[in-house]
Amino acid sequence: MTDLRWLVLVIKVPAEPSRHRVAVWRELRKIGALSLGQGVWSVPDVPVFADGVARAIALTEQAGGQALALDAAGRGESDAAALKAQFTAARSADWTEFLADCGKFEAELAKEIRNAKFTLAELEEEEQSLERLRRWHRDLTARDVFGAPEAREAAERLKQCATACEDYAERVFNALHNGSQ
């Protein structure tokens, strides 16, 4: 993908109040923008990033700041490859964090089973946690435009989390309806 275009954002937001800088920073992190330096961010110029970029620019302007959006490409093969590698490394870090949260989810279910905590309230909490993982997976998949190596493992782990939650749900319903565990 040597002909891939990038969108480079140069963002300047007044230092005070800091909440404006934080809001812009959060929006850019949320969409997976790559920080290239202080106030300089980049994303592949593909539609999945358009809404988030527009929100970051709007937040910048609402705060009295300035946003400059530039179309860019690497000057050569090595520049293009370096930017793609940096972006993919950032997605790999996102997937690693996702995988860690899958592990926490599975550990939490295992704990509830060990403690025989088979209540509807706990099941609802676990189902909400699973739905959060599903939303996060969808978001990461959308912005992982180059296919980080951890993506496949993350999809498998999400399936395992769903299976574990289904098992826990069966245990809850059996305990509630049969009085057994």
Residue pairs with C-beta under 8 A, 6 or more apart in sequence:
1 80
1 84
1 146
2 74
2 77
2 80
3 73
4 44
4 45
4 73
4 80
4 84
5 44
5 45
5 71
5 72
5 73
6 42
6 43
6 44
6 45
6 71
6 72
6 73
6 83
7 42
7 43
7 44
7 45
7 49
7 53
7 69
7 70
7 71
7 72
8 36
8 40
8 41
8 42
8 69
8 70
8 71
8 72
9 28
9 33
9 40
9 41
9 42
9 53
9 56
9 57
9 67
9 68
9 69
9 70
10 39
10 40
10 67
10 68
10 70
11 24
11 28
11 39
11 40
11 41
11 56
11 60
11 65
11 66
11 67
11 68
12 39
12 60
12 65
12 66
12 67
13 20
13 21
13 24
13 39
13 60
13 63
13 64
13 65
14 20
14 21
14 63
14 64
14 65
15 21
20 59
20 62
20 63
20 64
20 65
21 63
23 59
23 63
24 56
24 59
24 60
24 63
24 65
27 52
27 55
27 56
27 59
28 35
28 41
28 52
28 56
30 52
31 43
31 49
31 52
31 53
31 56
31 143
32 43
32 49
32 90
32 91
32 94
32 140
32 143
32 144
33 41
33 42
33 43
33 49
33 52
33 53
33 56
34 41
34 42
34 43
34 83
34 86
34 87
34 90
35 41
36 42
41 56
42 72
42 83
42 87
43 49
43 52
43 53
43 87
44 87
44 145
45 71
46 145
48 142
48 143
48 145
49 143
53 69
56 67
57 67
57 69
60 66
60 67
61 67
73 80
74 80
74 81
74 82
74 83
84 146
87 145
87 146
88 146
88 147
88 148
91 140
91 143
91 144
91 146
91 148
91 151
92 148
92 149
92 150
94 140
94 144
94 148
95 140
95 144
95 148
95 150
95 151
95 153
95 154
96 150
98 133
98 136
98 137
98 140
98 154
98 157
99 150
99 153
99 154
99 157
101 133
101 136
102 133
102 154
102 157
102 158
102 160
102 161
103 157
105 126
105 129
105 130
105 133
105 161
105 164
106 160
106 161
106 164
108 126
108 129
109 126
109 164
109 165
109 167
109 168
112 118
112 122
112 126
112 168
113 168
113 171
116 175
116 181
118 171
118 172
118 174
118 175
118 176
118 181
119 172
120 172
120 176
122 172
123 168
123 169
123 172
126 165
126 168
127 165
127 169
130 161
130 162
130 165
133 158
133 161
134 158
137 154
137 155
137 158
140 151
140 154
141 151
144 151
171 181
174 180
174 181
175 181
